[in-house]
Amino acid sequence: MLLSQNRHWRVTRGKSAPEIVVCLEREELPEDWRDFKDFRLEIPVDRWNRVVKHVRTDRKLFGGVVLEFANQEDQLSVVLGHDRLFGDLQSVLQDATSMLVEIGALALTVVDVGPE
């Protein structure tokens, strides 16, 4: 199932798959980015919250969070170093999160933060 897609990224999940796959769109990559064409993140659904929590933080922090999910760890810092790829990744992850909530794969909960 397609959760989100933009010019550079595609986010998918099988109906009963335990993971969400974030991969680069091969056809849309400029010629000098072709080395990244097989790069993808395979994120377990139960770890998605941790990833999306840090999607708008510092690149290094975000990279540390998703490092264990990258199929080509050596390319992660280079992929996240490209402003356009990183910006598109942030956007597609947020859109995918909305879709996961909409289809019921993720639930929003109220967290009690104590008295105000």
Biopython code that builds the backbone (N, CA, C, O; Angstrom):
import numpy as np
from Bio.PDB.StructureBuilder import StructureBuilder

atoms = [
    (1, "MET", "N", (0.838, -1.170, 0.000)),
    (1, "MET", "CA", (0.000, 0.000, 0.000)),
    (1, "MET", "C", (0.890, 1.243, 0.000)),
    (1, "MET", "O", (1.818, 1.360, 0.801)),
    (2, "LEU", "N", (0.600, 2.138, -0.885)),
    (2, "LEU", "CA", (1.323, 3.400, -0.971)),
    (2, "LEU", "C", (0.807, 4.335, 0.124)),
    (2, "LEU", "O", (-0.384, 4.643, 0.178)),
    (3, "LEU", "N", (1.716, 4.782, 0.994)),
    (3, "LEU", "CA", (1.348, 5.701, 2.070)),
    (3, "LEU", "C", (1.596, 7.152, 1.689)),
    (3, "LEU", "O", (0.813, 8.040, 2.027)),
    (4, "SER", "N", (2.692, 7.378, 0.983)),
    (4, "SER", "CA", (3.042, 8.736, 0.573)),
    (4, "SER", "C", (4.099, 8.655, -0.517)),
    (4, "SER", "O", (4.856, 7.689, -0.615)),
    (5, "GLN", "N", (4.126, 9.707, -1.335)),
    (5, "GLN", "CA", (5.107, 9.749, -2.413)),
    (5, "GLN", "C", (5.319, 11.202, -2.806)),
    (5, "GLN", "O", (4.382, 12.001, -2.814)),
    (6, "ASN", "N", (6.554, 11.530, -3.128)),
    (6, "ASN", "CA", (6.848, 12.837, -3.705)),
    (6, "ASN", "C", (7.897, 12.640, -4.787)),
    (6, "ASN", "O", (8.127, 11.516, -5.232)),
    (7, "ARG", "N", (8.516, 13.695, -5.201)),
    (7, "ARG", "CA", (9.438, 13.597, -6.335)),
    (7, "ARG", "C", (10.578, 12.613, -6.096)),
    (7, "ARG", "O", (10.959, 11.885, -7.012)),
    (8, "HIS", "N", (11.128, 12.578, -4.893)),
    (8, "HIS", "CA", (12.303, 11.751, -4.635)),
    (8, "HIS", "C", (12.058, 10.508, -3.779)),
    (8, "HIS", "O", (12.878, 9.590, -3.796)),
    (9, "TRP", "N", (10.962, 10.454, -3.040)),
    (9, "TRP", "CA", (10.746, 9.374, -2.080)),
    (9, "TRP", "C", (9.392, 8.705, -2.267)),
    (9, "TRP", "O", (8.441, 9.302, -2.771)),
    (10, "ARG", "N", (9.337, 7.442, -1.841)),
    (10, "ARG", "CA", (8.093, 6.660, -1.841)),
    (10, "ARG", "C", (8.051, 5.895, -0.521)),
    (10, "ARG", "O", (9.042, 5.289, -0.112)),
    (11, "VAL", "N", (6.896, 5.930, 0.140)),
    (11, "VAL", "CA", (6.712, 5.215, 1.405)),
    (11, "VAL", "C", (5.594, 4.196, 1.208)),
    (11, "VAL", "O", (4.485, 4.553, 0.811)),
    (12, "THR", "N", (5.890, 2.925, 1.488)),
    (12, "THR", "CA", (4.912, 1.855, 1.296)),
    (12, "THR", "C", (4.869, 0.937, 2.511)),
    (12, "THR", "O", (5.780, 0.904, 3.338)),
    (13, "ARG", "N", (3.772, 0.196, 2.579)),
    (13, "ARG", "CA", (3.619, -0.827, 3.621)),
    (13, "ARG", "C", (2.670, -1.887, 3.106)),
    (13, "ARG", "O", (1.618, -1.573, 2.550)),
    (14, "GLY", "N", (3.042, -3.138, 3.291)),
    (14, "GLY", "CA", (2.134, -4.223, 2.949)),
    (14, "GLY", "C", (0.983, -4.278, 3.942)),
    (14, "GLY", "O", (1.095, -3.732, 5.040)),
    (15, "LYS", "N", (-0.112, -4.921, 3.584)),
    (15, "LYS", "CA", (-1.296, -4.956, 4.453)),
    (15, "LYS", "C", (-0.990, -5.481, 5.851)),
    (15, "LYS", "O", (-1.467, -4.922, 6.839)),
    (16, "SER", "N", (-0.214, -6.532, 5.943)),
    (16, "SER", "CA", (0.111, -7.086, 7.258)),
    (16, "SER", "C", (1.614, -7.012, 7.542)),
    (16, "SER", "O", (2.117, -7.686, 8.441)),
    (17, "ALA", "N", (2.309, -6.203, 6.785)),
    (17, "ALA", "CA", (3.762, -6.096, 6.946)),
    (17, "ALA", "C", (4.102, -5.412, 8.265)),
    (17, "ALA", "O", (3.442, -4.450, 8.657)),
    (18, "PRO", "N", (5.129, -5.908, 8.946)),
    (18, "PRO", "CA", (5.540, -5.304, 10.213)),
    (18, "PRO", "C", (6.438, -4.081, 10.035)),
    (18, "PRO", "O", (6.879, -3.480, 11.015)),
    (19, "GLU", "N", (6.708, -3.717, 8.776)),
    (19, "GLU", "CA", (7.605, -2.586, 8.547)),
    (19, "GLU", "C", (7.088, -1.676, 7.436)),
    (19, "GLU", "O", (6.284, -2.063, 6.587)),
    (20, "ILE", "N", (7.591, -0.456, 7.491)),
    (20, "ILE", "CA", (7.281, 0.558, 6.490)),
    (20, "ILE", "C", (8.560, 0.784, 5.706)),
    (20, "ILE", "O", (9.630, 0.940, 6.294)),
    (21, "VAL", "N", (8.463, 0.804, 4.392)),
    (21, "VAL", "CA", (9.641, 0.946, 3.540)),
    (21, "VAL", "C", (9.639, 2.342, 2.916)),
    (21, "VAL", "O", (8.678, 2.761, 2.271)),
    (22, "VAL", "N", (10.752, 3.042, 3.133)),
    (22, "VAL", "CA", (10.957, 4.375, 2.573)),
    (22, "VAL", "C", (12.104, 4.233, 1.580)),
    (22, "VAL", "O", (13.225, 3.911, 1.973)),
    (23, "CYS", "N", (11.836, 4.471, 0.302)),
    (23, "CYS", "CA", (12.896, 4.294, -0.696)),
    (23, "CYS", "C", (12.944, 5.479, -1.653)),
    (23, "CYS", "O", (11.962, 6.197, -1.843)),
    (24, "LEU", "N", (14.092, 5.653, -2.234)),
    (24, "LEU", "CA", (14.283, 6.710, -3.222)),
    (24, "LEU", "C", (13.646, 6.311, -4.542)),
    (24, "LEU", "O", (13.707, 5.150, -4.946)),
    (25, "GLU", "N", (13.039, 7.275, -5.208)),
    (25, "GLU", "CA", (12.477, 7.059, -6.537)),
    (25, "GLU", "C", (13.626, 7.093, -7.538)),
    (25, "GLU", "O", (14.200, 8.154, -7.780)),
    (26, "ARG", "N", (13.960, 5.979, -8.107)),
    (26, "ARG", "CA", (15.125, 5.857, -8.986)),
    (26, "ARG", "C", (15.045, 6.734, -10.226)),
    (26, "ARG", "O", (16.031, 7.362, -10.614)),
    (27, "GLU", "N", (13.884, 6.777, -10.841)),
    (27, "GLU", "CA", (13.747, 7.488, -12.105)),
    (27, "GLU", "C", (13.893, 8.997, -11.946)),
    (27, "GLU", "O", (14.309, 9.678, -12.883)),
    (28, "GLU", "N", (13.560, 9.521, -10.786)),
    (28, "GLU", "CA", (13.553, 10.964, -10.580)),
    (28, "GLU", "C", (14.877, 11.525, -10.086)),
    (28, "GLU", "O", (15.015, 12.740, -9.942)),
    (29, "LEU", "N", (15.847, 10.667, -9.825)),
    (29, "LEU", "CA", (17.126, 11.151, -9.304)),
    (29, "LEU", "C", (17.973, 11.770, -10.402)),
    (29, "LEU", "O", (18.064, 11.222, -11.501)),
    (30, "PRO", "N", (18.597, 12.912, -10.114)),
    (30, "PRO", "CA", (19.538, 13.486, -11.074)),
    (30, "PRO", "C", (20.699, 12.517, -11.316)),
    (30, "PRO", "O", (20.985, 11.655, -10.485)),
    (31, "GLU", "N", (21.342, 12.667, -12.430)),
    (31, "GLU", "CA", (22.424, 11.756, -12.819)),
    (31, "GLU", "C", (23.513, 11.639, -11.748)),
    (31, "GLU", "O", (24.017, 10.543, -11.502)),
    (32, "ASP", "N", (23.880, 12.745, -11.116)),
    (32, "ASP", "CA", (24.959, 12.692, -10.133)),
    (32, "ASP", "C", (24.527, 12.075, -8.796)),
    (32, "ASP", "O", (25.362, 11.911, -7.906)),
    (33, "TRP", "N", (23.248, 11.731, -8.636)),
    (33, "TRP", "CA", (22.766, 11.072, -7.428)),
    (33, "TRP", "C", (22.478, 9.594, -7.660)),
    (33, "TRP", "O", (21.928, 8.932, -6.780)),
    (34, "ARG", "N", (22.832, 9.076, -8.801)),
    (34, "ARG", "CA", (22.498, 7.689, -9.147)),
    (34, "ARG", "C", (23.108, 6.672, -8.182)),
    (34, "ARG", "O", (22.632, 5.540, -8.107)),
    (35, "ASP", "N", (24.147, 7.052, -7.448)),
    (35, "ASP", "CA", (24.739, 6.136, -6.474)),
    (35, "ASP", "C", (23.760, 5.780, -5.360)),
    (35, "ASP", "O", (23.916, 4.753, -4.699)),
    (36, "PHE", "N", (22.762, 6.617, -5.151)),
    (36, "PHE", "CA", (21.810, 6.401, -4.067)),
    (36, "PHE", "C", (20.596, 5.592, -4.495)),
    (36, "PHE", "O", (19.680, 5.400, -3.695)),
    (37, "LYS", "N", (20.563, 5.120, -5.712)),
    (37, "LYS", "CA", (19.325, 4.564, -6.258)),
    (37, "LYS", "C", (18.777, 3.355, -5.502)),
    (37, "LYS", "O", (17.582, 3.079, -5.601)),
    (38, "ASP", "N", (19.583, 2.643, -4.772)),
    (38, "ASP", "CA", (19.098, 1.484, -4.028)),
    (38, "ASP", "C", (18.938, 1.769, -2.539)),
    (38, "ASP", "O", (18.697, 0.853, -1.754)),
    (39, "PHE", "N", (19.067, 3.016, -2.153)),
    (39, "PHE", "CA", (18.969, 3.381, -0.747)),
    (39, "PHE", "C", (17.523, 3.287, -0.267)),
    (39, "PHE", "O", (16.601, 3.735, -0.948)),
    (40, "ARG", "N", (17.337, 2.698, 0.915)),
    (40, "ARG", "CA", (16.000, 2.637, 1.510)),
    (40, "ARG", "C", (16.108, 2.482, 3.025)),
    (40, "ARG", "O", (17.126, 2.048, 3.566)),
    (41, "LEU", "N", (15.030, 2.849, 3.672)),
    (41, "LEU", "CA", (14.887, 2.664, 5.117)),
    (41, "LEU", "C", (13.755, 1.665, 5.323)),
    (41, "LEU", "O", (12.694, 1.797, 4.714)),
    (42, "GLU", "N", (13.970, 0.679, 6.167)),
    (42, "GLU", "CA", (12.942, -0.309, 6.491)),
    (42, "GLU", "C", (12.657, -0.159, 7.984)),
    (42, "GLU", "O", (13.397, -0.669, 8.825)),
    (43, "ILE", "N", (11.580, 0.544, 8.294)),
    (43, "ILE", "CA", (11.276, 0.940, 9.662)),
    (43, "ILE", "C", (10.113, 0.107, 10.202)),
    (43, "ILE", "O", (9.021, 0.142, 9.634)),
    (44, "PRO", "N", (10.329, -0.643, 11.292)),
    (44, "PRO", "CA", (9.220, -1.389, 11.893)),
    (44, "PRO", "C", (8.117, -0.425, 12.347)),
    (44, "PRO", "O", (8.406, 0.664, 12.841)),
    (45, "VAL", "N", (6.877, -0.823, 12.181)),
    (45, "VAL", "CA", (5.745, 0.028, 12.537)),
    (45, "VAL", "C", (5.825, 0.433, 14.005)),
    (45, "VAL", "O", (5.502, 1.571, 14.349)),
    (46, "ASP", "N", (6.245, -0.472, 14.864)),
    (46, "ASP", "CA", (6.305, -0.144, 16.292)),
    (46, "ASP", "C", (7.440, 0.827, 16.640)),
    (46, "ASP", "O", (7.528, 1.279, 17.782)),
    (47, "ARG", "N", (8.298, 1.149, 15.690)),
    (47, "ARG", "CA", (9.382, 2.125, 15.910)),
    (47, "ARG", "C", (9.135, 3.427, 15.141)),
    (47, "ARG", "O", (9.940, 4.355, 15.219)),
    (48, "TRP", "N", (8.026, 3.495, 14.400)),
    (48, "TRP", "CA", (7.738, 4.654, 13.558)),
    (48, "TRP", "C", (7.668, 5.945, 14.374)),
    (48, "TRP", "O", (8.189, 6.975, 13.946)),
    (49, "ASN", "N", (7.037, 5.898, 15.530)),
    (49, "ASN", "CA", (6.889, 7.093, 16.349)),
    (49, "ASN", "C", (8.242, 7.709, 16.681)),
    (49, "ASN", "O", (8.395, 8.930, 16.664)),
    (50, "ARG", "N", (9.206, 6.878, 16.978)),
    (50, "ARG", "CA", (10.557, 7.362, 17.303)),
    (50, "ARG", "C", (11.165, 8.102, 16.115)),
    (50, "ARG", "O", (11.841, 9.117, 16.288)),
    (51, "VAL", "N", (10.927, 7.602, 14.932)),
    (51, "VAL", "CA", (11.473, 8.224, 13.720)),
    (51, "VAL", "C", (10.785, 9.554, 13.437)),
    (51, "VAL", "O", (11.450, 10.569, 13.233)),
    (52, "VAL", "N", (9.466, 9.548, 13.424)),
    (52, "VAL", "CA", (8.729, 10.759, 13.062)),
    (52, "VAL", "C", (8.890, 11.845, 14.136)),
    (52, "VAL", "O", (8.774, 13.034, 13.840)),
    (53, "LYS", "N", (9.148, 11.445, 15.347)),
    (53, "LYS", "CA", (9.383, 12.404, 16.432)),
    (53, "LYS", "C", (10.600, 13.279, 16.144)),
    (53, "LYS", "O", (10.639, 14.444, 16.540)),
    (54, "HIS", "N", (11.583, 12.720, 15.461)),
    (54, "HIS", "CA", (12.835, 13.425, 15.194)),
    (54, "HIS", "C", (12.980, 13.921, 13.761)),
    (54, "HIS", "O", (14.041, 14.425, 13.392)),
    (55, "VAL", "N", (11.936, 13.791, 12.947)),
    (55, "VAL", "CA", (12.044, 14.121, 11.524)),
    (55, "VAL", "C", (12.334, 15.605, 11.299)),
    (55, "VAL", "O", (12.960, 15.948, 10.296)),
    (56, "ARG", "N", (11.911, 16.483, 12.179)),
    (56, "ARG", "CA", (12.157, 17.922, 12.016)),
    (56, "ARG", "C", (13.275, 18.428, 12.932)),
    (56, "ARG", "O", (13.422, 19.635, 13.122)),
    (57, "THR", "N", (14.056, 17.517, 13.495)),
    (57, "THR", "CA", (15.171, 17.927, 14.341)),
    (57, "THR", "C", (16.445, 18.035, 13.509)),
    (57, "THR", "O", (16.401, 18.000, 12.280)),
    (58, "ASP", "N", (17.535, 18.161, 14.170)),
    (58, "ASP", "CA", (18.849, 18.226, 13.550)),
    (58, "ASP", "C", (19.094, 16.997, 12.670)),
    (58, "ASP", "O", (18.703, 15.885, 13.026)),
    (59, "ARG", "N", (19.735, 17.201, 11.531)),
    (59, "ARG", "CA", (20.013, 16.084, 10.607)),
    (59, "ARG", "C", (20.824, 14.980, 11.259)),
    (59, "ARG", "O", (20.561, 13.797, 11.043)),
    (60, "LYS", "N", (21.816, 15.367, 12.060)),
    (60, "LYS", "CA", (22.665, 14.355, 12.698)),
    (60, "LYS", "C", (21.861, 13.507, 13.672)),
    (60, "LYS", "O", (22.019, 12.287, 13.712)),
    (61, "LEU", "N", (21.009, 14.138, 14.447)),
    (61, "LEU", "CA", (20.162, 13.408, 15.386)),
    (61, "LEU", "C", (19.209, 12.494, 14.624)),
    (61, "LEU", "O", (19.064, 11.321, 14.968)),
    (62, "PHE", "N", (18.568, 13.019, 13.602)),
    (62, "PHE", "CA", (17.670, 12.210, 12.788)),
    (62, "PHE", "C", (18.433, 11.046, 12.153)),
    (62, "PHE", "O", (17.949, 9.914, 12.142)),
    (63, "GLY", "N", (19.615, 11.327, 11.630)),
    (63, "GLY", "CA", (20.428, 10.272, 11.026)),
    (63, "GLY", "C", (20.771, 9.176, 12.015)),
    (63, "GLY", "O", (20.771, 7.996, 11.664)),
    (64, "GLY", "N", (21.064, 9.557, 13.251)),
    (64, "GLY", "CA", (21.351, 8.567, 14.283)),
    (64, "GLY", "C", (20.144, 7.695, 14.598)),
    (64, "GLY", "O", (20.282, 6.504, 14.878)),
    (65, "VAL", "N", (18.970, 8.294, 14.550)),
    (65, "VAL", "CA", (17.735, 7.557, 14.831)),
    (65, "VAL", "C", (17.446, 6.546, 13.725)),
    (65, "VAL", "O", (17.040, 5.420, 14.015)),
    (66, "VAL", "N", (17.647, 6.926, 12.466)),
    (66, "VAL", "CA", (17.293, 6.025, 11.354)),
    (66, "VAL", "C", (18.447, 5.146, 10.874)),
    (66, "VAL", "O", (18.259, 4.313, 9.987)),
    (67, "LEU", "N", (19.622, 5.321, 11.442)),
    (67, "LEU", "CA", (20.794, 4.556, 10.994)),
    (67, "LEU", "C", (20.558, 3.052, 11.006)),
    (67, "LEU", "O", (20.945, 2.358, 10.066)),
    (68, "GLU", "N", (19.941, 2.554, 12.033)),
    (68, "GLU", "CA", (19.728, 1.108, 12.133)),
    (68, "GLU", "C", (18.731, 0.568, 11.106)),
    (68, "GLU", "O", (18.659, -0.641, 10.887)),
    (69, "PHE", "N", (17.968, 1.456, 10.481)),
    (69, "PHE", "CA", (16.962, 1.036, 9.512)),
    (69, "PHE", "C", (17.429, 1.159, 8.067)),
    (69, "PHE", "O", (16.721, 0.737, 7.153)),
    (70, "ALA", "N", (18.603, 1.727, 7.849)),
    (70, "ALA", "CA", (19.117, 1.948, 6.491)),
    (70, "ALA", "C", (19.726, 0.670, 5.934)),
    (70, "ALA", "O", (20.472, -0.027, 6.623)),
    (71, "ASN", "N", (19.403, 0.372, 4.685)),
    (71, "ASN", "CA", (19.988, -0.812, 4.055)),
    (71, "ASN", "C", (21.434, -0.560, 3.635)),
    (71, "ASN", "O", (22.218, -1.501, 3.518)),
    (72, "GLN", "N", (21.788, 0.693, 3.410)),
    (72, "GLN", "CA", (23.156, 1.055, 3.048)),
    (72, "GLN", "C", (23.612, 2.164, 4.003)),
    (72, "GLN", "O", (23.561, 3.349, 3.672)),
    (73, "GLU", "N", (24.052, 1.758, 5.176)),
    (73, "GLU", "CA", (24.402, 2.704, 6.232)),
    (73, "GLU", "C", (25.456, 3.711, 5.800)),
    (73, "GLU", "O", (25.436, 4.860, 6.241)),
    (74, "ASP", "N", (26.370, 3.289, 4.947)),
    (74, "ASP", "CA", (27.452, 4.183, 4.509)),
    (74, "ASP", "C", (26.937, 5.337, 3.648)),
    (74, "ASP", "O", (27.624, 6.349, 3.516)),
    (75, "GLN", "N", (25.751, 5.210, 3.063)),
    (75, "GLN", "CA", (25.197, 6.274, 2.228)),
    (75, "GLN", "C", (24.272, 7.213, 2.987)),
    (75, "GLN", "O", (23.897, 8.260, 2.459)),
    (76, "LEU", "N", (23.899, 6.868, 4.205)),
    (76, "LEU", "CA", (22.927, 7.663, 4.945)),
    (76, "LEU", "C", (23.365, 9.111, 5.126)),
    (76, "LEU", "O", (22.580, 10.022, 4.867)),
    (77, "SER", "N", (24.582, 9.340, 5.558)),
    (77, "SER", "CA", (25.024, 10.714, 5.794)),
    (77, "SER", "C", (25.074, 11.523, 4.498)),
    (77, "SER", "O", (24.813, 12.726, 4.508)),
    (78, "VAL", "N", (25.404, 10.880, 3.403)),
    (78, "VAL", "CA", (25.455, 11.577, 2.117)),
    (78, "VAL", "C", (24.042, 11.916, 1.643)),
    (78, "VAL", "O", (23.802, 13.019, 1.152)),
    (79, "VAL", "N", (23.107, 10.975, 1.786)),
    (79, "VAL", "CA", (21.722, 11.221, 1.387)),
    (79, "VAL", "C", (21.125, 12.351, 2.224)),
    (79, "VAL", "O", (20.485, 13.254, 1.685)),
    (80, "LEU", "N", (21.334, 12.302, 3.542)),
    (80, "LEU", "CA", (20.787, 13.342, 4.416)),
    (80, "LEU", "C", (21.511, 14.673, 4.250)),
    (80, "LEU", "O", (20.993, 15.711, 4.662)),
    (81, "GLY", "N", (22.683, 14.658, 3.662)),
    (81, "GLY", "CA", (23.435, 15.879, 3.420)),
    (81, "GLY", "C", (22.915, 16.702, 2.255)),
    (81, "GLY", "O", (23.241, 17.884, 2.147)),
    (82, "HIS", "N", (22.119, 16.109, 1.385)),
    (82, "HIS", "CA", (21.526, 16.825, 0.263)),
    (82, "HIS", "C", (20.254, 17.530, 0.737)),
    (82, "HIS", "O", (19.297, 16.883, 1.162)),
    (83, "ASP", "N", (20.254, 18.848, 0.660)),
    (83, "ASP", "CA", (19.121, 19.630, 1.161)),
    (83, "ASP", "C", (17.795, 19.215, 0.544)),
    (83, "ASP", "O", (16.803, 19.057, 1.256)),
    (84, "ARG", "N", (17.765, 19.039, -0.748)),
    (84, "ARG", "CA", (16.518, 18.692, -1.430)),
    (84, "ARG", "C", (16.024, 17.303, -1.033)),
    (84, "ARG", "O", (14.832, 17.112, -0.793)),
    (85, "LEU", "N", (16.937, 16.333, -0.963)),
    (85, "LEU", "CA", (16.539, 14.985, -0.557)),
    (85, "LEU", "C", (16.047, 14.966, 0.880)),
    (85, "LEU", "O", (15.053, 14.309, 1.192)),
    (86, "PHE", "N", (16.734, 15.679, 1.750)),
    (86, "PHE", "CA", (16.349, 15.702, 3.154)),
    (86, "PHE", "C", (14.999, 16.398, 3.347)),
    (86, "PHE", "O", (14.148, 15.911, 4.092)),
    (87, "GLY", "N", (14.809, 17.514, 2.687)),
    (87, "GLY", "CA", (13.529, 18.222, 2.778)),
    (87, "GLY", "C", (12.368, 17.384, 2.274)),
    (87, "GLY", "O", (11.304, 17.347, 2.891)),
    (88, "ASP", "N", (12.576, 16.712, 1.152)),
    (88, "ASP", "CA", (11.536, 15.833, 0.612)),
    (88, "ASP", "C", (11.285, 14.643, 1.529)),
    (88, "ASP", "O", (10.147, 14.192, 1.655)),
    (89, "LEU", "N", (12.327, 14.130, 2.169)),
    (89, "LEU", "CA", (12.177, 13.023, 3.108)),
    (89, "LEU", "C", (11.332, 13.463, 4.312)),
    (89, "LEU", "O", (10.442, 12.733, 4.747)),
    (90, "GLN", "N", (11.609, 14.638, 4.839)),
    (90, "GLN", "CA", (10.828, 15.152, 5.957)),
    (90, "GLN", "C", (9.347, 15.228, 5.587)),
    (90, "GLN", "O", (8.481, 14.802, 6.351)),
    (91, "SER", "N", (9.078, 15.762, 4.438)),
    (91, "SER", "CA", (7.698, 15.934, 3.975)),
    (91, "SER", "C", (6.990, 14.597, 3.780)),
    (91, "SER", "O", (5.854, 14.429, 4.225)),
    (92, "VAL", "N", (7.644, 13.654, 3.127)),
    (92, "VAL", "CA", (7.005, 12.372, 2.826)),
    (92, "VAL", "C", (6.780, 11.563, 4.104)),
    (92, "VAL", "O", (5.797, 10.827, 4.194)),
    (93, "LEU", "N", (7.662, 11.684, 5.086)),
    (93, "LEU", "CA", (7.474, 10.969, 6.355)),
    (93, "LEU", "C", (6.286, 11.530, 7.127)),
    (93, "LEU", "O", (5.531, 10.776, 7.742)),
    (94, "GLN", "N", (6.119, 12.837, 7.098)),
    (94, "GLN", "CA", (4.967, 13.433, 7.772)),
    (94, "GLN", "C", (3.662, 13.051, 7.086)),
    (94, "GLN", "O", (2.675, 12.752, 7.759)),
    (95, "ASP", "N", (3.646, 13.057, 5.777)),
    (95, "ASP", "CA", (2.453, 12.640, 5.033)),
    (95, "ASP", "C", (2.124, 11.168, 5.294)),
    (95, "ASP", "O", (0.958, 10.806, 5.454)),
    (96, "ALA", "N", (3.150, 10.333, 5.335)),
    (96, "ALA", "CA", (2.941, 8.907, 5.602)),
    (96, "ALA", "C", (2.383, 8.691, 7.004)),
    (96, "ALA", "O", (1.560, 7.800, 7.216)),
    (97, "THR", "N", (2.825, 9.497, 7.953)),
    (97, "THR", "CA", (2.314, 9.393, 9.316)),
    (97, "THR", "C", (0.819, 9.705, 9.351)),
    (97, "THR", "O", (0.049, 9.012, 10.016)),
    (98, "SER", "N", (0.421, 10.739, 8.640)),
    (98, "SER", "CA", (-1.003, 11.081, 8.563)),
    (98, "SER", "C", (-1.802, 9.927, 7.974)),
    (98, "SER", "O", (-2.887, 9.604, 8.457)),
    (99, "MET", "N", (-1.271, 9.316, 6.943)),
    (99, "MET", "CA", (-1.963, 8.193, 6.308)),
    (99, "MET", "C", (-2.038, 6.990, 7.257)),
    (99, "MET", "O", (-3.064, 6.313, 7.311)),
    (100, "LEU", "N", (-0.970, 6.722, 7.998)),
    (100, "LEU", "CA", (-0.977, 5.608, 8.951)),
    (100, "LEU", "C", (-2.026, 5.813, 10.036)),
    (100, "LEU", "O", (-2.678, 4.858, 10.459)),
    (101, "VAL", "N", (-2.190, 7.043, 10.483)),
    (101, "VAL", "CA", (-3.236, 7.350, 11.463)),
    (101, "VAL", "C", (-4.608, 7.159, 10.822)),
    (101, "VAL", "O", (-5.513, 6.584, 11.427)),
    (102, "GLU", "N", (-4.749, 7.643, 9.607)),
    (102, "GLU", "CA", (-6.031, 7.554, 8.904)),
    (102, "GLU", "C", (-6.486, 6.116, 8.693)),
    (102, "GLU", "O", (-7.673, 5.820, 8.824)),
    (103, "ILE", "N", (-5.557, 5.218, 8.367)),
    (103, "ILE", "CA", (-5.937, 3.822, 8.126)),
    (103, "ILE", "C", (-5.970, 2.990, 9.408)),
    (103, "ILE", "O", (-6.314, 1.809, 9.375)),
    (104, "GLY", "N", (-5.615, 3.604, 10.532)),
    (104, "GLY", "CA", (-5.689, 2.905, 11.812)),
    (104, "GLY", "C", (-4.462, 2.103, 12.182)),
    (104, "GLY", "O", (-4.503, 1.336, 13.144)),
    (105, "ALA", "N", (-3.370, 2.254, 11.450)),
    (105, "ALA", "CA", (-2.142, 1.531, 11.776)),
    (105, "ALA", "C", (-1.396, 2.189, 12.936)),
    (105, "ALA", "O", (-0.614, 1.538, 13.629)),
    (106, "LEU", "N", (-1.639, 3.471, 13.140)),
    (106, "LEU", "CA", (-1.105, 4.207, 14.278)),
    (106, "LEU", "C", (-2.271, 4.896, 14.966)),
    (106, "LEU", "O", (-3.250, 5.279, 14.327)),
    (107, "ALA", "N", (-2.152, 5.046, 16.270)),
    (107, "ALA", "CA", (-3.220, 5.711, 17.017)),
    (107, "ALA", "C", (-2.643, 6.922, 17.746)),
    (107, "ALA", "O", (-1.523, 6.893, 18.258)),
    (108, "LEU", "N", (-3.436, 7.974, 17.775)),
    (108, "LEU", "CA", (-3.074, 9.152, 18.542)),
    (108, "LEU", "C", (-3.591, 8.948, 19.968)),
    (108, "LEU", "O", (-4.720, 8.497, 20.163)),
    (109, "THR", "N", (-2.778, 9.274, 20.942)),
    (109, "THR", "CA", (-3.206, 9.146, 22.324)),
    (109, "THR", "C", (-2.938, 10.449, 23.069)),
    (109, "THR", "O", (-2.046, 11.220, 22.716)),
    (110, "VAL", "N", (-3.717, 10.663, 24.082)),
    (110, "VAL", "CA", (-3.528, 11.834, 24.927)),
    (110, "VAL", "C", (-2.576, 11.435, 26.041)),
    (110, "VAL", "O", (-2.762, 10.414, 26.704)),
    (111, "VAL", "N", (-1.559, 12.251, 26.235)),
    (111, "VAL", "CA", (-0.577, 11.967, 27.268)),
    (111, "VAL", "C", (-0.800, 12.950, 28.415)),
    (111, "VAL", "O", (-0.833, 14.162, 28.202)),
    (112, "ASP", "N", (-0.948, 12.436, 29.607)),
    (112, "ASP", "CA", (-1.138, 13.280, 30.769)),
    (112, "ASP", "C", (0.214, 13.857, 31.174)),
    (112, "ASP", "O", (1.140, 13.122, 31.518)),
    (113, "VAL", "N", (0.312, 15.175, 31.130)),
    (113, "VAL", "CA", (1.566, 15.845, 31.474)),
    (113, "VAL", "C", (1.527, 16.429, 32.878)),
    (113, "VAL", "O", (2.428, 17.172, 33.267)),
    (114, "GLY", "N", (0.495, 16.101, 33.639)),
    (114, "GLY", "CA", (0.382, 16.579, 35.009)),
    (114, "GLY", "C", (-0.430, 17.860, 35.099)),
    (114, "GLY", "O", (-0.967, 18.342, 34.102)),
    (115, "PRO", "N", (-0.513, 18.400, 36.298)),
    (115, "PRO", "CA", (-1.309, 19.623, 36.490)),
    (115, "PRO", "C", (-0.663, 20.831, 35.812)),
    (115, "PRO", "O", (0.559, 20.959, 35.728)),
    (116, "GLU", "N", (-1.532, 21.695, 35.342)),
    (116, "GLU", "CA", (-1.040, 22.892, 34.659)),
    (116, "GLU", "C", (-0.924, 24.047, 35.601)),
    (116, "GLU", "O", (-0.523, 25.138, 35.194)),
]
sb = StructureBuilder()
sb.init_structure("model")
sb.init_model(0)
sb.init_chain("A")
sb.init_seg("    ")
for serial, (resi, resn, name, xyz) in enumerate(atoms, 1):
    if name == "N":
        sb.init_residue(resn, " ", resi, " ")
    sb.init_atom(name, np.array(xyz, "f"), 0.0, 1.0, " ", f" {name:<3s}", serial, name[0])
structure = sb.get_structure()
